[in-house]
Amino acid sequence: MKKENKSGQIFDTQVLKRLFKFILPYKITFTIVLLLTITLAPLGIIRPYMIQITVDNYMEIGQQNMLIYMCVLMFALLAVQTLVQYSHSYWSGWLGQTIIKDIRIQLYQHILNLRLKFYDHTPIGRLVTRNVSDIETLSSVFSEGLAAILADILQIAAILFIMFYTSWKLTLMSLCTLPFLLLTTFIFKEKIKNSFNEVRNAVANLNTFVQEHITGMNIVQIFGSERLEFDKFKEINREHKRSNLKSVLYYSVYFPVTDVISAAGTGLIVWYGAKQVLGEEVTLGVLVAFIMYLSAFFRPIRMIADRFNTLQMGIVSTERILALLDNKEDLQKNGTFKPESTLGEVSFRDVSFAYNEENYVLKNISFELKTGQTVALVGATGAGKSSIINLLNRFYEINKGEILVDSVNVKEYDLDFLRTKIGVVLQDVFLFSGSIRENITLGNDSITDAQIWNAAKLVGADKFIERLANEKMPNGLDYDVMERGATLSVGQRQLISFVRTMVYDPKIMVLDEATSSVDSETEEMIQNAISKMMKGRTSIVIAHRLSTIQNADTILVLDKGEIKESGSHEQLLALNGFYNHLYQMQYKEIV
């Protein structure tokens, strides 16, 4: 499995510039977050300064009223700081999640508009990772990355300023341990960065293995490979555990070490500050304030390494997401032509097509179909039959020639309009987890139950759907087919796919191996449904069983992407060529 160990540059200006474009619609909220971030920096140092004033001016001389006043003032300041911190956390989180929602919608919309050619060479798991995991990682750029790092840097700068302003000698003594802390932080940053990469790869491997083997569980059990696959899973899981424990180890070492360094710095300031207090070079209040400043100074430095690694991961995810969004080459090009009515005439004129721009799977394919006519495509596996219907639906773009529907090039049609006029029934029926109604409408609210039942009656699916109804579910359309239609038979799934096609009343029917994987009884039922669907419609039929296409107006015999023979069933038999050879082979199998 390919590993993606790229760590990313935190201040990649191009990436950050692209990222900030998503912020522009929410610039008011972003400005509020920025102001709150700036406000937090001075609020963090006011309280130690107030304690310094209290100790020096009021504690020693016992002004109880002023002590109470200062305490009330500090509590009020604490309340304001809490409110600002809450507002900052909430609005930065709101901004991040809103932007993430927008990016996810834009990314998914982009994925929907990519041609099938893109999916031929892109693993589905990678697309899922981009749309889910990478976008979740990207959210950390807003919630734990840029805003948090900016707040930390401003707080460090503010504390350093007030410390040097108060006592430069105490400040220099306070910073004696800073080089050790910075060195420790740098080492931790590099170690945890590599650890994050290992964890990310381990999670990807684990997810991929589980997804593949649950999907193919029937194969695992058929061949009795449960123990072997379980051993593989345990090994992948051990690697996942090892990678996570490595990151846990680095954290468990880093934070205690930084605590020791911080404590050493505090010890130095207490020792040196006490000498200065005794020598009356500084006041006791200044020393107390410095101890608090030092604690507030070291805290963001300890966290900043972790935040930088989080930001790095977010930048890497951003680069991957933007790379996918920048893929314009594989976008489907949409036309605008939407006629009020269609006849269903189809014309292929010298069409040539290659999936990889080199090896052509179709070569100079030409044929004409008038309204209501049927053409059947036959040939060995890989002859190019499925490619023809893929091109008609513009799932792929042709290399040469042109395809016309009603004498208009398919490239000029609005894609949604074109595909609603072409009803496609595939050999492998895919049903989503959900009700029968949801699998037929696919979220199209304009399709009514009346339309569904009319289409179901046409293809003969209404009876079995009605039988699925019960007391809790009086309407059979509410029946849950489960994932991939697991609770239905092959024939029932095929009938549902017919209904899904017929609710749009298409003018052109495309049937790809619709009966190749069913028994004879089911085939008869499906053939009856197909004959009703094809009535009055232009049809393109792909079939291995030649007995199902003998009544076609024209039969095209394909071999290695070329039309070798064409004509009616009787004409092709008389030629004693490719078709006759295929027919004789199937006849012998039947006999």
Order of alpha helices (4+ residues) and beta strands (2+ residues): alpha-alpha-alpha-alpha-alpha-alpha-alpha-alpha-alpha-alpha-alpha-alpha-beta-beta-beta-alpha-beta-beta-alpha-beta-alpha-alpha-alpha-alpha-beta-alpha-beta-beta-beta-alpha-alpha
